[in-house]
Structure formats: structure tokens, C-alpha cells
Amino acid sequence: MSKVGINGFGRIGRLVLRRLLEVKSNIEVVNKNWPPS
């Protein structure tokens, strides 16, 4: 399983996450900026 880090969930982050969920890829999404400080 590969890990992909998304730096924030703005417009592009949400689009990337949505696409990864649609194709049911073998990728784990990691958000290291959560929770916001």
C-alpha cells in the first residue's frame, strides 16, 4: 500500500481525495496538518 500526503484540503486537495476514493486505489491518504494548530 502506498501513502499519499495531502497538504490541506482546499479545492485541489478535495479533488485529489475524491478521485482516489472513486477509483478505489490501493493508496492510503495521510494528512499531516490535522488537527489545525
PDB file of N, CA, C and O in Angstrom:
ATOM      1  N   MET A   1       0.844  -1.174   0.000  1.00  0.00           N
ATOM      2  CA  MET A   1       0.000   0.000   0.000  1.00  0.00           C
ATOM      3  C   MET A   1       0.889   1.235   0.000  1.00  0.00           C
ATOM      4  O   MET A   1       1.823   1.334   0.796  1.00  0.00           O
ATOM      5  N   SER A   2       0.604   2.159  -0.875  1.00  0.00           N
ATOM      6  CA  SER A   2       1.338   3.419  -0.953  1.00  0.00           C
ATOM      7  C   SER A   2       0.626   4.481  -0.139  1.00  0.00           C
ATOM      8  O   SER A   2      -0.594   4.445   0.019  1.00  0.00           O
ATOM      9  N   LYS A   3       1.401   5.430   0.380  1.00  0.00           N
ATOM     10  CA  LYS A   3       0.825   6.537   1.139  1.00  0.00           C
ATOM     11  C   LYS A   3       1.004   7.826   0.352  1.00  0.00           C
ATOM     12  O   LYS A   3       2.067   8.080  -0.215  1.00  0.00           O
ATOM     13  N   VAL A   4      -0.051   8.636   0.325  1.00  0.00           N
ATOM     14  CA  VAL A   4      -0.013   9.933  -0.335  1.00  0.00           C
ATOM     15  C   VAL A   4      -0.361  10.980   0.697  1.00  0.00           C
ATOM     16  O   VAL A   4      -1.378  10.865   1.380  1.00  0.00           O
ATOM     17  N   GLY A   5       0.478  12.007   0.820  1.00  0.00           N
ATOM     18  CA  GLY A   5       0.211  13.094   1.751  1.00  0.00           C
ATOM     19  C   GLY A   5      -0.454  14.250   1.030  1.00  0.00           C
ATOM     20  O   GLY A   5       0.021  14.692  -0.016  1.00  0.00           O
ATOM     21  N   ILE A   6      -1.549  14.738   1.583  1.00  0.00           N
ATOM     22  CA  ILE A   6      -2.231  15.899   1.022  1.00  0.00           C
ATOM     23  C   ILE A   6      -2.026  17.047   1.990  1.00  0.00           C
ATOM     24  O   ILE A   6      -2.383  16.960   3.165  1.00  0.00           O
ATOM     25  N   ASN A   7      -1.447  18.122   1.486  1.00  0.00           N
ATOM     26  CA  ASN A   7      -1.150  19.287   2.312  1.00  0.00           C
ATOM     27  C   ASN A   7      -2.351  20.234   2.273  1.00  0.00           C
ATOM     28  O   ASN A   7      -2.383  21.195   1.504  1.00  0.00           O
ATOM     29  N   GLY A   8      -3.326  19.938   3.114  1.00  0.00           N
ATOM     30  CA  GLY A   8      -4.523  20.770   3.174  1.00  0.00           C
ATOM     31  C   GLY A   8      -5.637  20.211   2.318  1.00  0.00           C
ATOM     32  O   GLY A   8      -5.394  19.467   1.368  1.00  0.00           O
ATOM     33  N   PHE A   9      -6.843  20.568   2.655  1.00  0.00           N
ATOM     34  CA  PHE A   9      -7.997  20.092   1.908  1.00  0.00           C
ATOM     35  C   PHE A   9      -8.733  21.262   1.280  1.00  0.00           C
ATOM     36  O   PHE A   9      -9.935  21.444   1.478  1.00  0.00           O
ATOM     37  N   GLY A  10      -7.994  22.045   0.526  1.00  0.00           N
ATOM     38  CA  GLY A  10      -8.591  23.109  -0.273  1.00  0.00           C
ATOM     39  C   GLY A  10      -9.235  22.499  -1.503  1.00  0.00           C
ATOM     40  O   GLY A  10      -9.578  21.317  -1.514  1.00  0.00           O
ATOM     41  N   ARG A  11      -9.394  23.297  -2.526  1.00  0.00           N
ATOM     42  CA  ARG A  11     -10.065  22.834  -3.745  1.00  0.00           C
ATOM     43  C   ARG A  11      -9.333  21.654  -4.369  1.00  0.00           C
ATOM     44  O   ARG A  11      -9.963  20.650  -4.700  1.00  0.00           O
ATOM     45  N   ILE A  12      -8.040  21.750  -4.532  1.00  0.00           N
ATOM     46  CA  ILE A  12      -7.286  20.682  -5.193  1.00  0.00           C
ATOM     47  C   ILE A  12      -7.161  19.456  -4.299  1.00  0.00           C
ATOM     48  O   ILE A  12      -7.254  18.329  -4.784  1.00  0.00           O
ATOM     49  N   GLY A  13      -6.952  19.657  -3.010  1.00  0.00           N
ATOM     50  CA  GLY A  13      -6.872  18.529  -2.087  1.00  0.00           C
ATOM     51  C   GLY A  13      -8.146  17.704  -2.072  1.00  0.00           C
ATOM     52  O   GLY A  13      -8.103  16.474  -2.052  1.00  0.00           O
ATOM     53  N   ARG A  14      -9.281  18.391  -2.082  1.00  0.00           N
ATOM     54  CA  ARG A  14     -10.561  17.670  -2.111  1.00  0.00           C
ATOM     55  C   ARG A  14     -10.750  16.930  -3.420  1.00  0.00           C
ATOM     56  O   ARG A  14     -11.272  15.815  -3.428  1.00  0.00           O
ATOM     57  N   LEU A  15     -10.331  17.536  -4.542  1.00  0.00           N
ATOM     58  CA  LEU A  15     -10.454  16.865  -5.839  1.00  0.00           C
ATOM     59  C   LEU A  15      -9.590  15.604  -5.895  1.00  0.00           C
ATOM     60  O   LEU A  15     -10.025  14.569  -6.400  1.00  0.00           O
ATOM     61  N   VAL A  16      -8.377  15.697  -5.378  1.00  0.00           N
ATOM     62  CA  VAL A  16      -7.480  14.532  -5.369  1.00  0.00           C
ATOM     63  C   VAL A  16      -8.060  13.429  -4.500  1.00  0.00           C
ATOM     64  O   VAL A  16      -8.085  12.266  -4.904  1.00  0.00           O
ATOM     65  N   LEU A  17      -8.526  13.788  -3.306  1.00  0.00           N
ATOM     66  CA  LEU A  17      -9.107  12.788  -2.407  1.00  0.00           C
ATOM     67  C   LEU A  17     -10.325  12.129  -3.041  1.00  0.00           C
ATOM     68  O   LEU A  17     -10.471  10.908  -2.985  1.00  0.00           O
ATOM     69  N   ARG A  18     -11.193  12.925  -3.639  1.00  0.00           N
ATOM     70  CA  ARG A  18     -12.400  12.381  -4.277  1.00  0.00           C
ATOM     71  C   ARG A  18     -12.029  11.395  -5.378  1.00  0.00           C
ATOM     72  O   ARG A  18     -12.642  10.334  -5.492  1.00  0.00           O
ATOM     73  N   ARG A  19     -11.028  11.736  -6.188  1.00  0.00           N
ATOM     74  CA  ARG A  19     -10.616  10.858  -7.283  1.00  0.00           C
ATOM     75  C   ARG A  19     -10.016   9.551  -6.755  1.00  0.00           C
ATOM     76  O   ARG A  19     -10.285   8.477  -7.294  1.00  0.00           O
ATOM     77  N   LEU A  20      -9.205   9.648  -5.701  1.00  0.00           N
ATOM     78  CA  LEU A  20      -8.621   8.436  -5.118  1.00  0.00           C
ATOM     79  C   LEU A  20      -9.702   7.519  -4.561  1.00  0.00           C
ATOM     80  O   LEU A  20      -9.591   6.298  -4.660  1.00  0.00           O
ATOM     81  N   LEU A  21     -10.746   8.100  -3.977  1.00  0.00           N
ATOM     82  CA  LEU A  21     -11.833   7.282  -3.442  1.00  0.00           C
ATOM     83  C   LEU A  21     -12.679   6.671  -4.555  1.00  0.00           C
ATOM     84  O   LEU A  21     -13.184   5.559  -4.409  1.00  0.00           O
ATOM     85  N   GLU A  22     -12.837   7.392  -5.672  1.00  0.00           N
ATOM     86  CA  GLU A  22     -13.646   6.883  -6.785  1.00  0.00           C
ATOM     87  C   GLU A  22     -13.011   5.670  -7.442  1.00  0.00           C
ATOM     88  O   GLU A  22     -13.713   4.716  -7.780  1.00  0.00           O
ATOM     89  N   VAL A  23     -11.704   5.688  -7.628  1.00  0.00           N
ATOM     90  CA  VAL A  23     -11.051   4.591  -8.342  1.00  0.00           C
ATOM     91  C   VAL A  23     -10.704   3.426  -7.421  1.00  0.00           C
ATOM     92  O   VAL A  23     -10.218   2.393  -7.881  1.00  0.00           O
ATOM     93  N   LYS A  24     -10.953   3.591  -6.112  1.00  0.00           N
ATOM     94  CA  LYS A  24     -10.689   2.540  -5.123  1.00  0.00           C
ATOM     95  C   LYS A  24      -9.273   1.999  -5.268  1.00  0.00           C
ATOM     96  O   LYS A  24      -9.041   0.791  -5.316  1.00  0.00           O
ATOM     97  N   SER A  25      -8.344   2.935  -5.336  1.00  0.00           N
ATOM     98  CA  SER A  25      -6.947   2.552  -5.497  1.00  0.00           C
ATOM     99  C   SER A  25      -6.379   2.008  -4.190  1.00  0.00           C
ATOM    100  O   SER A  25      -6.988   2.136  -3.128  1.00  0.00           O
ATOM    101  N   ASN A  26      -5.228   1.414  -4.287  1.00  0.00           N
ATOM    102  CA  ASN A  26      -4.550   0.840  -3.128  1.00  0.00           C
ATOM    103  C   ASN A  26      -3.624   1.893  -2.521  1.00  0.00           C
ATOM    104  O   ASN A  26      -2.432   1.651  -2.330  1.00  0.00           O
ATOM    105  N   ILE A  27      -4.190   3.069  -2.220  1.00  0.00           N
ATOM    106  CA  ILE A  27      -3.419   4.200  -1.712  1.00  0.00           C
ATOM    107  C   ILE A  27      -4.037   4.683  -0.415  1.00  0.00           C
ATOM    108  O   ILE A  27      -5.252   4.857  -0.316  1.00  0.00           O
ATOM    109  N   GLU A  28      -3.182   4.898   0.584  1.00  0.00           N
ATOM    110  CA  GLU A  28      -3.637   5.449   1.861  1.00  0.00           C
ATOM    111  C   GLU A  28      -3.357   6.947   1.851  1.00  0.00           C
ATOM    112  O   GLU A  28      -2.239   7.371   1.561  1.00  0.00           O
ATOM    113  N   VAL A  29      -4.369   7.744   2.167  1.00  0.00           N
ATOM    114  CA  VAL A  29      -4.223   9.196   2.186  1.00  0.00           C
ATOM    115  C   VAL A  29      -3.873   9.634   3.601  1.00  0.00           C
ATOM    116  O   VAL A  29      -4.525   9.239   4.568  1.00  0.00           O
ATOM    117  N   VAL A  30      -2.827  10.461   3.708  1.00  0.00           N
ATOM    118  CA  VAL A  30      -2.349  10.935   5.003  1.00  0.00           C
ATOM    119  C   VAL A  30      -2.375  12.458   4.997  1.00  0.00           C
ATOM    120  O   VAL A  30      -1.884  13.092   4.063  1.00  0.00           O
ATOM    121  N   ASN A  31      -2.957  13.044   6.055  1.00  0.00           N
ATOM    122  CA  ASN A  31      -2.963  14.495   6.205  1.00  0.00           C
ATOM    123  C   ASN A  31      -2.189  14.833   7.466  1.00  0.00           C
ATOM    124  O   ASN A  31      -2.698  14.657   8.574  1.00  0.00           O
ATOM    125  N   LYS A  32      -0.976  15.309   7.311  1.00  0.00           N
ATOM    126  CA  LYS A  32      -0.137  15.593   8.472  1.00  0.00           C
ATOM    127  C   LYS A  32      -0.447  16.939   9.092  1.00  0.00           C
ATOM    128  O   LYS A  32       0.130  17.275  10.126  1.00  0.00           O
ATOM    129  N   ASN A  33      -1.328  17.715   8.507  1.00  0.00           N
ATOM    130  CA  ASN A  33      -1.672  19.028   9.040  1.00  0.00           C
ATOM    131  C   ASN A  33      -2.932  18.986   9.886  1.00  0.00           C
ATOM    132  O   ASN A  33      -3.507  20.037  10.169  1.00  0.00           O
ATOM    133  N   TRP A  34      -3.376  17.824  10.292  1.00  0.00           N
ATOM    134  CA  TRP A  34      -4.607  17.726  11.066  1.00  0.00           C
ATOM    135  C   TRP A  34      -4.289  17.267  12.460  1.00  0.00           C
ATOM    136  O   TRP A  34      -3.478  16.347  12.565  1.00  0.00           O
ATOM    137  N   PRO A  35      -4.801  17.768  13.512  1.00  0.00           N
ATOM    138  CA  PRO A  35      -5.738  18.886  13.561  1.00  0.00           C
ATOM    139  C   PRO A  35      -5.010  20.212  13.368  1.00  0.00           C
ATOM    140  O   PRO A  35      -3.816  20.318  13.649  1.00  0.00           O
ATOM    141  N   PRO A  36      -5.730  21.218  12.889  1.00  0.00           N
ATOM    142  CA  PRO A  36      -5.081  22.519  12.662  1.00  0.00           C
ATOM    143  C   PRO A  36      -4.607  23.124  13.974  1.00  0.00           C
ATOM    144  O   PRO A  36      -5.260  22.981  15.007  1.00  0.00           O
ATOM    145  N   SER A  37      -3.489  23.787  13.925  1.00  0.00           N
ATOM    146  CA  SER A  37      -2.934  24.361  15.156  1.00  0.00           C
ATOM    147  C   SER A  37      -3.312  25.813  15.328  1.00  0.00           C
ATOM    148  O   SER A  37      -2.923  26.440  16.314  1.00  0.00           O
TER     149      SER A  37
END
